[in-house]
Amino acid sequence: MMATRSQQFAGVAIPAILFCTFSNLVAQEDDFPRRDAVEVTIREGLPNIVSKLETDSDQELRIGYLGGSITAAQSGWRSKSLDWLRKRFPDRKIEEVNAAIGGTGSDLGVFRLGQDVLQHKPDLLFVEFAVNDGGAAPERIQRAMEGIVRQTWEADPTTDIVFVYTLSEPFLAELQDGKFSRSASAMEGVADHYGIPTIHLGLVAASREKDGTLIFKGEAPKGEPDPDKPMVFSKDGVHPLASTGHQLYLEAIVRSWEKIENATDKTISPHELSKPLRPDHWAAAKLVPISEEMLSGDWEKLDNGEKGNLVAKKFAGKMPEMWRANSAGAALSFRFRGSQIALYDIVGPDGGVISLTVDDESARDVRRIDGYCTYHRLSKISVATDLDPETVHSLQMVLSDEELDKREILFKKNREFFDNHPDNYEAEVWHVGSVMIIGDIVE
């Protein structure tokens, strides 16, 4: 029997601002062993990037950031750490590879790694998914994180990697008790196996909240903050304020970097891919472009150029090819062999309903609009997992003629937007970019 499951709620992906907290709140109590919380664990350090930074050379260095909305934040720890490295090494040209997408975890990151990161040949890769992976099973986390490591070192064994752990409100008490979250603890197992350094950015914030000098969730002060009052870390319990929470995150990076730097053998040394930690790792995860041969009915390949389609232009960096199903009956169909299958797509105000059928199973409907859709955002449709990798399966996804009450779907706070912009919701289409697969499309 083929195992299938949707990793979405009512067929809708969880958006950035909610995903971080909701995924933690739905996590069940379990006996997965929690690691003792420390700010930095050096392991084999960062020999290659430290050596490159300290060598007098005109070589351009690239720092990759793969993560969720905490990493995506403007003026957040990502940009602050990049600026710090540039100031620390003013004679080196350091460029950024920004591969952060809000509301996504390592289960999407491992599939988009090649497209969003590795093709840019990073010298150092920060990976931040502990918060968004908060509700995921430890074994799933390890499969994806190990896949990220193995893909990276197969592409370039001199690329150094750091796992970075951030903090959300549901993790706070556990961290204050001296323990990592379940997701960070699972990632520590992968880091141990491959000698990857890890940095927890939130220990100081947790400590300060406990002693009363920090408010983890509160109203941001207007104007200059009063130094005699507790620092406000975030407004929502997840996303740090740039001037406070993200500054604490930067300071953790700085302290940890200096410790790693001092303990590192500054010699270019390719990383070795040892025997896998998990034989079911996701190193083979990839994105496969959609071809015209897979499509029937009313489809349009969208232009993402300067004068092209607005949705396609918005996501051109993360979804370089985008197709749109324009009318009911437009179908995406293909056969595949593999263990995992999903579609990398968009949800938004003009999203319709997709009828999805795998082999001879009953069709299920997946909506491409949810309560947050006053805008378009990247998402995915999980089709099937844990399949027999040697069996050939068929998949058909058809844009339905079902008419949605989109105002009713929206959360109450967003219905005023609907009333002011009803034209945004008239169409019922489907924007899709590529196939996410561990396996292959069968011709």
C-alpha positions as CSV (number, residue, x, y, z in Angstrom):
1,M,0.0,0.0,0.0
2,M,1.4,3.4,-0.9
3,A,1.7,5.9,1.9
4,T,0.5,9.4,1.2
5,R,0.0,12.4,3.4
6,S,-0.4,16.1,3.1
7,Q,1.9,18.4,5.1
8,Q,-0.6,21.1,4.9
9,F,-3.8,22.0,6.8
10,A,-6.9,21.8,4.7
11,G,-4.6,21.8,1.7
12,V,-3.1,25.2,2.6
13,A,0.5,25.9,3.5
14,I,1.2,27.8,6.7
15,P,2.5,31.3,6.1
16,A,5.6,32.9,7.6
17,I,4.3,34.7,10.5
18,L,2.0,31.9,11.7
19,F,4.1,28.9,10.7
20,C,6.9,29.5,13.2
21,T,4.5,29.5,16.2
22,F,1.9,27.1,15.0
23,S,4.3,24.4,14.1
24,N,5.7,24.5,17.6
25,L,2.3,24.5,19.3
26,V,1.2,21.4,17.5
27,A,4.3,19.5,18.4
28,Q,3.5,16.6,20.7
29,E,5.3,15.7,23.9
30,D,7.8,12.9,23.2
31,D,10.8,11.2,24.6
32,F,13.3,12.3,22.0
33,P,16.4,13.2,24.0
34,R,17.0,16.9,24.4
35,R,20.6,18.2,24.1
36,D,22.1,20.4,26.8
37,A,21.9,24.0,25.6
38,V,25.2,25.8,24.8
39,E,25.7,28.8,22.6
40,V,28.4,27.3,20.4
41,T,29.8,23.8,19.6
42,I,32.9,24.1,17.5
43,R,33.4,20.5,16.4
44,E,35.7,20.6,13.2
45,G,35.2,24.3,12.9
46,L,35.4,26.4,9.7
47,P,38.8,25.7,8.3
48,N,38.2,26.8,4.7
49,I,36.3,30.0,5.1
50,V,38.6,31.2,7.9
51,S,41.6,30.4,5.8
52,K,40.1,32.2,2.7
53,L,39.1,35.3,4.7
54,E,42.6,35.6,6.2
55,T,44.5,35.0,2.9
56,D,45.4,38.1,0.8
57,S,43.5,37.4,-2.4
58,D,41.2,39.0,-4.9
59,Q,39.0,36.0,-4.8
60,E,35.3,36.8,-4.3
61,L,33.8,34.9,-1.3
62,R,30.1,34.0,-1.1
63,I,28.2,33.5,2.1
64,G,24.9,31.6,1.8
65,Y,21.9,31.9,4.1
66,L,19.3,29.1,3.8
67,G,16.4,29.5,6.2
68,G,13.0,30.9,7.0
69,S,11.5,34.2,7.8
70,I,13.8,35.0,10.7
71,T,16.7,34.7,8.3
72,A,14.8,36.5,5.5
73,A,14.2,39.6,7.7
74,Q,15.5,42.9,6.4
75,S,18.1,44.4,8.7
76,G,18.1,41.1,10.6
77,W,20.9,38.7,11.7
78,R,21.6,37.8,8.1
79,S,22.4,41.3,6.9
80,K,24.0,42.2,10.2
81,S,26.4,39.3,10.2
82,L,27.3,39.9,6.5
83,D,28.1,43.6,7.4
84,W,30.2,42.5,10.4
85,L,32.2,40.1,8.2
86,R,32.8,42.8,5.6
87,K,34.0,45.2,8.3
88,R,36.2,42.6,9.9
89,F,37.8,41.7,6.6
90,P,37.7,45.0,4.7
91,D,40.1,43.8,2.0
92,R,38.0,40.9,1.0
93,K,35.1,41.0,-1.4
94,I,32.2,39.2,0.3
95,E,28.9,38.6,-1.5
96,E,25.6,37.3,-0.2
97,V,23.5,34.3,-1.4
98,N,20.2,35.0,0.2
99,A,18.1,31.8,0.1
100,A,15.7,32.5,2.9
101,I,12.0,32.0,2.4
102,G,9.5,32.8,5.2
103,G,7.3,30.0,6.5
104,T,9.4,27.2,5.1
105,G,11.4,24.4,6.8
106,S,14.2,22.1,5.9
107,D,11.8,19.8,4.0
108,L,11.6,22.5,1.3
109,G,15.1,23.8,1.8
110,V,16.7,20.5,0.9
111,F,14.8,20.4,-2.5
112,R,15.7,24.0,-3.5
113,L,19.3,24.0,-2.2
114,G,20.8,23.3,-5.6
115,Q,18.8,26.0,-7.4
116,D,18.9,28.7,-4.7
117,V,22.3,28.1,-3.1
118,L,24.8,25.6,-4.7
119,Q,24.7,27.0,-8.2
120,H,26.2,30.2,-6.7
121,K,29.1,28.2,-5.3
122,P,29.1,29.4,-1.6
123,D,32.2,29.3,0.5
124,L,30.2,29.3,3.7
125,L,26.6,28.2,4.3
126,F,24.4,29.2,7.3
127,V,21.4,26.9,7.7
128,E,18.5,28.1,10.0
129,F,15.4,25.9,10.3
130,A,15.1,25.0,14.0
131,V,12.0,27.2,14.6
132,N,10.1,26.3,11.4
133,D,10.9,22.6,11.9
134,G,9.5,22.8,15.4
135,G,6.5,20.5,14.7
136,A,8.3,18.0,12.5
137,A,9.3,14.5,13.4
138,P,13.0,14.2,14.4
139,E,13.7,11.6,11.7
140,R,12.2,13.9,9.0
141,I,14.4,16.7,10.3
142,Q,17.5,14.6,10.1
143,R,16.7,13.3,6.7
144,A,16.4,16.8,5.3
145,M,19.4,18.3,7.2
146,E,21.6,15.4,6.3
147,G,20.5,15.9,2.7
148,I,21.5,19.5,2.8
149,V,25.0,18.6,4.1
150,R,25.6,15.8,1.6
151,Q,24.3,17.8,-1.4
152,T,26.6,20.7,-0.3
153,W,29.7,18.7,0.0
154,E,29.0,16.6,-3.1
155,A,28.9,20.0,-5.0
156,D,32.0,21.4,-3.3
157,P,33.7,19.7,-0.3
158,T,35.5,22.9,0.7
159,T,32.2,24.7,1.5
160,D,31.9,25.1,5.3
161,I,28.5,24.8,7.0
162,V,27.1,26.2,10.2
163,F,23.8,25.2,11.7
164,V,22.1,28.2,13.3
165,Y,19.3,27.9,15.9
166,T,16.9,30.7,16.6
167,L,14.2,31.0,19.2
168,S,10.4,31.3,19.3
169,E,8.1,31.6,22.3
170,P,7.2,27.9,22.6
171,F,10.9,27.0,22.9
172,L,11.6,29.6,25.6
173,A,10.9,27.7,28.8
174,E,12.8,24.6,27.5
175,L,15.8,26.7,26.7
176,Q,15.7,28.4,30.1
177,D,15.8,25.0,31.7
178,G,19.0,24.4,29.9
179,K,17.8,22.2,27.0
180,F,17.6,22.6,23.2
181,S,14.3,22.2,21.5
182,R,13.5,18.8,19.9
183,S,14.2,20.2,16.4
184,A,17.6,21.6,17.4
185,S,18.4,18.4,19.3
186,A,17.7,16.4,16.1
187,M,19.9,18.7,14.1
188,E,22.7,18.3,16.7
189,G,22.8,14.6,15.8
190,V,23.6,15.5,12.1
191,A,26.1,18.1,13.2
192,D,27.9,15.5,15.4
193,H,28.1,13.0,12.6
194,Y,29.6,15.5,10.1
195,G,31.6,17.7,12.5
196,I,29.6,20.8,11.7
197,P,29.7,23.7,14.1
198,T,26.4,24.9,15.6
199,I,25.4,28.3,17.1
200,H,22.3,29.0,19.2
201,L,21.5,32.6,18.8
202,G,18.9,32.8,21.5
203,L,20.6,31.8,24.8
204,V,21.2,35.4,25.9
205,A,17.6,36.4,25.1
206,A,16.3,33.5,27.1
207,S,18.5,34.3,30.0
208,R,17.5,38.0,30.0
209,E,13.8,37.1,29.8
210,K,14.2,35.0,32.8
211,D,15.9,37.7,34.9
212,G,13.5,40.4,33.8
213,T,15.7,42.5,31.6
214,L,14.0,41.4,28.4
215,I,10.4,41.2,27.3
216,F,10.2,38.4,24.7
217,K,6.8,39.5,23.2
218,G,5.6,43.0,23.5
219,E,4.9,46.4,21.9
220,A,7.9,47.9,20.3
221,P,8.9,51.2,21.9
222,K,8.3,54.4,20.0
223,G,11.4,56.5,19.5
224,E,14.6,55.7,21.3
225,P,14.2,52.8,23.8
226,D,14.7,53.6,27.5
227,P,17.9,51.8,28.6
228,D,16.5,51.5,32.2
229,K,13.5,49.5,31.0
230,P,13.5,45.9,29.8
231,M,14.4,45.3,26.1
232,V,11.5,44.2,23.9
233,F,12.8,41.3,21.8
234,S,9.9,40.8,19.4
235,K,6.3,41.9,18.7
236,D,5.0,38.4,18.0
237,G,7.1,36.0,20.0
238,V,8.9,34.8,16.8
239,H,10.4,37.5,14.7
240,P,13.0,39.6,16.5
241,L,13.0,43.4,16.3
242,A,15.9,44.6,14.2
243,S,17.4,46.9,16.8
244,T,17.0,44.5,19.7
245,G,16.4,40.8,19.1
246,H,18.4,40.6,15.9
247,Q,21.2,42.6,17.5
248,L,21.4,40.0,20.2
249,Y,21.5,37.3,17.5
250,L,24.4,39.2,15.8
251,E,26.3,39.4,19.1
252,A,26.0,35.6,19.5
253,I,27.4,35.1,16.0
254,V,30.3,37.4,16.8
255,R,31.2,35.7,20.1
256,S,30.9,32.2,18.5
257,W,32.8,33.1,15.4
258,E,35.8,34.3,17.4
259,K,35.8,31.0,19.4
260,I,35.5,28.9,16.2
261,E,38.2,31.0,14.6
262,N,40.6,30.6,17.5
263,A,40.1,26.8,17.5
264,T,40.2,26.2,13.8
265,D,43.2,24.9,11.9
266,K,43.4,27.5,9.2
267,T,44.2,25.2,6.3
268,I,42.1,24.5,3.3
269,S,40.7,21.0,4.0
270,P,38.0,19.3,1.9
271,H,35.2,17.8,4.0
272,E,34.8,14.1,3.7
273,L,31.4,12.5,3.2
274,S,31.4,9.7,5.7
275,K,28.9,6.9,5.9
276,P,25.4,8.4,6.2
277,L,23.9,8.9,9.6
278,R,20.6,7.8,8.1
279,P,20.3,5.5,5.1
280,D,17.1,7.3,4.2
281,H,18.6,10.7,4.0
282,W,17.4,13.2,1.3
283,A,20.6,14.0,-0.5
284,A,18.9,13.1,-3.8
285,A,16.1,15.8,-3.3
286,K,15.8,18.0,-6.3
287,L,13.6,20.4,-8.3
288,V,12.6,19.2,-11.8
289,P,11.3,21.9,-14.2
290,I,7.8,21.4,-15.6
291,S,7.8,20.6,-19.3
292,E,5.1,21.3,-21.9
293,E,4.7,17.5,-22.4
294,M,3.3,17.3,-18.8
295,L,0.6,19.9,-19.5
296,S,-2.8,19.8,-21.2
297,G,-5.5,22.4,-21.5
298,D,-5.2,26.2,-20.9
299,W,-1.7,26.8,-19.6
300,E,0.6,29.8,-20.0
301,K,4.3,30.1,-19.3
302,L,4.7,33.5,-17.5
303,D,7.3,36.0,-18.5
304,N,9.4,37.2,-15.5
305,G,11.3,39.9,-17.4
306,E,11.1,43.6,-16.8
307,K,7.8,44.0,-18.6
308,G,6.5,40.5,-17.7
309,N,3.9,39.1,-15.3
310,L,3.9,40.7,-11.9
311,V,3.7,37.4,-9.9
312,A,6.4,35.8,-12.0
313,K,8.6,38.9,-11.6
314,K,8.1,38.9,-7.8
315,F,9.4,35.3,-7.4
316,A,11.8,35.1,-10.3
317,G,14.8,34.6,-8.0
318,K,13.3,31.6,-6.2
319,M,11.1,30.3,-9.0
320,P,12.8,31.1,-12.3
321,E,10.1,29.3,-14.4
322,M,6.4,29.7,-13.6
323,W,3.4,28.2,-15.3
324,R,-0.2,29.3,-14.8
325,A,-3.3,27.2,-15.4
326,N,-5.9,29.7,-16.6
327,S,-9.1,27.8,-16.8
328,A,-10.8,24.7,-15.4
329,G,-9.6,21.4,-16.9
330,A,-6.0,22.5,-17.3
331,A,-4.0,19.5,-16.1
332,L,-0.5,18.6,-15.1
333,S,0.1,14.9,-15.5
334,F,3.2,12.6,-15.5
335,R,4.6,9.4,-14.2
336,F,7.4,9.1,-11.7
337,R,9.5,6.7,-9.8
338,G,10.7,7.8,-6.3
339,S,10.1,7.9,-2.6
340,Q,8.9,11.6,-2.3
341,I,6.9,13.8,-4.5
342,A,5.5,17.4,-4.1
343,L,4.8,20.5,-6.2
344,Y,6.5,23.9,-5.7
345,D,3.9,26.5,-6.3
346,I,2.2,29.7,-5.2
347,V,-0.9,30.5,-3.1
348,G,-2.6,33.9,-3.5
349,P,-5.9,35.8,-4.0
350,D,-6.5,34.4,-7.4
351,G,-5.8,30.8,-6.3
352,G,-8.3,28.1,-7.3
353,V,-8.8,24.4,-6.3
354,I,-6.6,21.6,-7.6
355,S,-8.0,18.1,-7.8
356,L,-5.1,15.7,-7.2
357,T,-5.0,12.0,-8.0
358,V,-2.1,9.5,-7.5
359,D,-2.5,6.2,-9.3
360,D,-6.0,4.8,-8.7
361,E,-6.6,6.5,-5.3
362,S,-9.6,8.8,-4.8
363,A,-9.0,12.4,-5.8
364,R,-8.5,15.0,-3.1
365,D,-8.9,18.7,-3.4
366,V,-6.2,21.3,-2.5
367,R,-7.1,25.0,-2.3
368,R,-4.5,27.5,-3.4
369,I,-5.8,30.3,-1.2
370,D,-6.1,30.6,2.5
371,G,-7.0,33.1,5.2
372,Y,-3.8,35.1,4.8
373,C,-4.0,35.6,1.0
374,T,-4.0,39.3,0.5
375,Y,-0.8,38.6,-1.5
376,H,1.0,35.8,-3.3
377,R,3.6,33.7,-1.6
378,L,5.7,30.6,-2.3
379,S,4.2,27.3,-1.1
380,K,4.1,23.6,-1.9
381,I,1.6,20.8,-2.3
382,S,2.8,17.6,-0.7
383,V,1.6,14.7,-2.8
384,A,3.1,11.5,-1.3
385,T,5.9,10.4,1.0
386,D,7.5,7.1,1.9
387,L,6.8,5.5,-1.4
388,D,8.5,2.3,-2.7
389,P,11.3,4.0,-4.8
390,E,11.2,1.2,-7.4
391,T,7.5,1.5,-8.2
392,V,6.3,3.7,-11.1
393,H,3.4,5.9,-10.1
394,S,1.1,8.3,-12.0
395,L,0.1,11.8,-10.9
396,Q,-2.6,14.0,-12.3
397,M,-3.5,17.5,-11.0
398,V,-6.4,19.4,-12.5
399,L,-7.6,22.9,-12.0
400,S,-11.2,22.5,-10.8
401,D,-14.3,24.4,-11.8
402,E,-15.3,24.8,-8.1
403,E,-16.1,28.4,-7.2
404,L,-14.8,29.5,-3.9
405,D,-16.3,31.9,-1.4
406,K,-13.0,33.7,-1.1
407,R,-14.2,36.4,1.3
408,E,-15.3,33.7,3.7
409,I,-12.0,31.9,3.4
410,L,-10.1,35.0,4.4
411,F,-9.6,35.6,8.1
412,K,-11.8,38.5,9.4
413,K,-8.9,40.9,9.7
414,N,-8.3,40.5,5.9
415,R,-11.9,40.8,4.7
416,E,-11.7,44.5,4.5
417,F,-8.9,44.0,1.9
418,F,-11.2,41.8,-0.1
419,D,-13.9,44.5,0.0
420,N,-11.5,47.1,-1.2
421,H,-9.8,44.9,-3.9
422,P,-12.5,42.5,-5.1
423,D,-10.9,42.3,-8.6
424,N,-7.9,40.6,-7.1
425,Y,-10.0,37.6,-6.2
426,E,-12.1,37.1,-9.3
427,A,-9.8,34.6,-11.1
428,E,-9.3,31.0,-10.0
429,V,-6.0,29.9,-11.4
430,W,-2.9,27.9,-10.4
431,H,0.7,29.2,-10.4
432,V,3.3,26.4,-10.3
433,G,7.0,26.3,-10.7
434,S,8.5,22.8,-10.5
435,V,8.3,19.3,-9.2
436,M,9.9,18.4,-5.9
437,I,11.1,14.8,-6.1
438,I,13.4,12.2,-4.6
439,G,13.5,10.0,-7.7
440,D,12.9,10.7,-11.3
441,I,10.2,11.6,-13.8
442,V,9.5,8.6,-16.1
443,E,9.2,9.4,-19.8
